[in-house]
Amino acid sequence: MKITLIKGDGIGPEITESMKKVVSALKLDIDFEEINAGLSVFEAEGEYIPQRLFDSIKKNKIAIKGPITTPIGHGFRSINVELRKRFDLYANIRPIKAPGPLDLKFDGVDMVIFRENTEDLYAGVEEMISEDEAHSIKIITREKSERIIRSAFNYARENKRKKVSIITKANIMKLTDGLFLDIGRKIAKEFPDIEFEELLVDNTAMQMVINPQKFDVLVTENLYGDILSDLGAGLVGGLGLMPGVNKGEDIAIYESIHGSAPDIAGKNLANPIALLLTFALLLDDISEKDKAAKLRKAIYETLKDKENYTKDLGGSNTTSGITEAIINNLGD
Ligand code: NAI
């Protein structure tokens, strides 16, 4: 099977290298079609996303990517946002669960965040009103809200989850968030087997750091989802461990939550586990659940020994060192 691989910037090349070693150890019949995007491509070719990348994703339908650096300002649109919009990858799905026995403040956190990925304040509709005033337009549509909320409920049902919480600020943004909430209430009626909860985003943030075990599946708009999923990552070991996927109707791009980590790039310090768990999500979706379980088990075993920990987990192991430990724990 062919999968498009985007190495990305910063720590991207190091963690994708680690992933390739693990794929080889898992003896999977996967052929990576490597096409890069981002800063390095811009410097060499003058464009951030080459047409051949769009063509490859369209053909293979599945891509896995390392992080891409987004230059701030200069009227520049994020490459990540561009890819999500181009392929209409409307659902950003982020499981929040510790992948091993870590020293954490909370045990038993196990939630999944469904974040709408294409609109809200990330739609990129901004304008300068004057030199001293800038506006950004928040866009919420019925169609896009319905499909993210419905996919969260379908996921809950298929994965035997008990509850879906819809997160808004509908008390203040009565039209935009009000529409999102109203759609949620209607869809919840189609799923009487799933408990439905309405929460405001500020309250959610507080509850996530007081009683995070109460959450199951959360569905929310783009900005709130972005922030809450980083908050969630902090609850279960940090950005170096958190997987994610962007899904549309028939195309998916798998990527971890973290960015290109320029502070540690090129130093063999990055934790590859986030990308490896992202790859495990991909395996689940291509009917390789046994291999996905084997990889998760190897990661769990590796995290039992603090000697294996990289710097983000308080240890001193390297990217290549922890990759080797995981491969050893895969067994035969
Ligand atoms: P970041 O996630 O790159 O880094 C935040 C902190 O976490 C840093 O201290 C970094 O060293 C650490 N960190 C992140 N991933 C790690 C890993 N795998 N192992 C160990 N430590 C890790 O966030 P930041 O600094 O805000 O963004 C850097 C660049 O990445 C920006 O250009 C941003 O736009 C881009 N970015 C790209 C994303 C993507 O491609 N999906 C997502 C988020 C940010």
Boltz pocket constraint, residues with backbone or C-beta under 6 A from the ligand:
constraints:
  - pocket:
      binder: B
      contacts: [[A, 11], [A, 66], [A, 67], [A, 68], [A, 69], [A, 70], [A, 71], [A, 80], [A, 239], [A, 240], [A, 241], [A, 255], [A, 256], [A, 257], [A, 258], [A, 259], [A, 260], [A, 261], [A, 262], [A, 263], [A, 264], [A, 269], [A, 270], [A, 271], [A, 272], [A, 274], [A, 312]]
      max_distance: 6.0
